[in-house]
Each structure stands twice: as structure tokens, then as C-alpha cells.
Amino acid sequence: MRTIRLELARNPDFPEGSINHGYEFKAPLTGDGSLDLDAWQKVKTDCTVHRFWQGEPDEEGHLIHTRGRRWVFSYEEGEEDDEPIFKFDRHHFVEGEYVSITEHDGVQRTFQVVSVK
């Protein structure tokens, strides 16, 4: 299990990015930093996510792999609050890489991997 921290990347609202907006989640990774689906199936209850967003309450949830073969962050039962992660299964979680997440407001934002522990 690894703890991966994502912080908001540069965008028009935050030209320097933001350390105060992002996610920290736990997931099993392969040697090259990819999500390990087989390992996830054994430890999925331990695959948690913490969303931090300045000015909003923190949220706690889980990393879920859906039947549609996509990864989402989910905070409550049902799909209404799910945040799909664009091509999460193709990413390598190493410092400096980028990931796109469609958040609650329907906006897709880019985040940078700032640490993998």
C-alpha cells in the first residue's frame, strides 16, 4: 500500500497550482507505479481517500473500481458524489506526473502527484 498525494496543478484560477486543494489516497501499486487491480481487490476497504479543499469541509471516502472498469473516488453510497478519474488505470503514480479528476461540480481538474510514500 502506498499513500499518494495529489495537489491542484496550475490552471487559470491558480497560476502556481495550490497545495491547499487536492487529495491524499491509499492504493496498492505495481513496481512501475501503476494501480494494482488484483491487490486492490484484496485490500479495497483500506483504499481510502481524503479530499482537502480550502474553504470547504474535508471529505473522506474510498477508491473504488466500478463494473464499467473505471476508477472513482466515492464518499457516500451511490454514484451521485463519485469523482471519476480519467484513465487512472493507465497512470504511473510517481512524483511529477499529472492526473485528471472530474469533481463534484462536474469540472475536470488536473492534479500533480507530489508524493508517493
C-alpha positions in Angstrom: 0.0 0.0 0.0 1.2 3.5 -0.9 -0.1 6.9 0.1 -0.3 9.2 -2.9 -0.7 12.9 -2.5 -2.2 14.9 -5.4 -2.2 18.7 -5.4 -4.0 21.1 -7.8 -1.9 21.8 -10.8 -1.5 25.2 -12.5 -4.7 26.5 -14.0 -6.3 29.9 -14.7 -7.6 30.2 -11.2 -4.3 29.1 -9.6 -1.4 30.0 -11.9 1.0 28.5 -9.5 -1.2 25.5 -8.6 -2.3 25.0 -5.0 -1.1 23.0 -2.0 -4.4 23.7 -0.3 -6.5 21.8 -2.9 -6.1 18.1 -3.5 -6.4 14.5 -2.5 -4.4 12.0 -0.5 -5.3 8.4 -1.1 -4.1 4.9 -0.3 -3.7 2.3 -3.0 -1.6 -0.8 -3.9 0.8 0.0 -6.8 2.9 -2.3 -9.0 6.6 -1.8 -9.3 6.3 0.8 -12.1 3.7 2.8 -10.1 0.5 1.6 -11.7 -2.6 0.7 -9.8 -2.6 -3.0 -8.9 -6.2 -4.2 -9.5 -5.6 -7.7 -8.2 -4.1 -6.4 -5.0 -6.8 -3.7 -4.7 -9.5 -6.5 -4.7 -7.9 -8.0 -1.5 -7.5 -4.7 0.3 -10.2 -2.4 -1.1 -11.6 -1.4 2.3 -8.1 0.0 3.1 -8.0 2.1 -0.1 -9.2 5.4 1.4 -9.3 8.9 0.0 -9.0 12.2 1.8 -10.1 15.3 -0.2 -8.9 18.6 1.1 -10.2 21.9 -0.4 -9.5 25.2 1.2 -12.8 26.8 2.2 -14.7 23.6 2.2 -15.0 20.7 4.7 -12.6 17.8 4.2 -14.2 14.7 2.8 -13.3 11.0 3.5 -14.1 8.2 1.1 -12.8 5.2 -0.8 -11.0 4.4 -4.1 -13.4 2.2 -6.0 -13.1 0.2 -9.2 -16.5 0.0 -10.9 -18.0 -2.6 -13.1 -17.6 -0.2 -16.0 -13.8 -0.7 -15.5 -13.2 2.8 -14.3 -11.7 4.2 -11.0 -13.6 6.7 -8.9 -13.3 8.4 -5.6 -16.5 7.8 -3.7 -17.6 9.4 -0.5 -21.1 8.0 0.1 -23.3 5.1 -1.2 -24.5 5.6 -4.7 -22.9 7.3 -7.7 -24.1 10.9 -7.2 -20.9 12.0 -5.4 -18.5 9.8 -7.3 -15.5 11.6 -8.9 -14.3 9.7 -12.0 -10.6 9.7 -12.6 -9.6 10.0 -16.3 -7.6 6.9 -17.4 -6.5 6.2 -13.8 -5.6 2.6 -14.8 -3.0 4.0 -17.3 -1.2 6.4 -14.9 2.1 5.8 -13.2 2.0 7.3 -9.8 5.4 8.8 -9.5 6.3 12.3 -8.4 5.8 14.9 -11.1 3.1 13.1 -13.1 -0.3 14.5 -13.7 -3.8 13.1 -13.3 -7.3 14.5 -14.2 -10.3 14.1 -11.9 -13.9 15.2 -12.6 -15.0 16.6 -9.3 -18.5 17.1 -7.7 -19.2 20.2 -9.7 -18.6 18.4 -13.0 -15.4 20.2 -13.7 -12.4 18.1 -14.7 -9.3 19.5 -13.0 -5.6 18.4 -13.3 -3.6 17.4 -10.2 0.1 16.7 -9.9 1.5 13.7 -8.0 3.6 15.4 -5.3 4.5 12.4 -3.1 4.2 8.6 -3.1 5.0 7.0 0.3 
